[in-house]
């Protein structure tokens, strides 16, 4: 049985969390046009990258006999979009957090307190949603 390096597994989880907010949570499959909107490219760019296997997915045409397909339907899964984002990023989630920390070092105390308040509200909202209840923040 092959062992998965826990360090690698943690990096994959962090990367997934880092990029997954870009995709609609209720959608599993995407068209080239939908993926293009997510990554800020054209749908032709996505189809070309798909054809060159830079983007992985499924190519379908159920109405034509095998070998006689003229129209192709591209289907790209959520995981394959995330994989493309991981592979093309010139940074890791740790790099992002480090740079964010550098930005925060130069903020004033009043700015940091306001940021702290926003972070507290976000954490409160997300943790209350985890437990299936909404707790009013008084806003």
Beta strands, then each sheet from edge to edge (+ up, - down):
strand 1: 29-30
strand 2: 58-60
strand 3: 73-77
sheet 1: 1+ 3- 2+
end
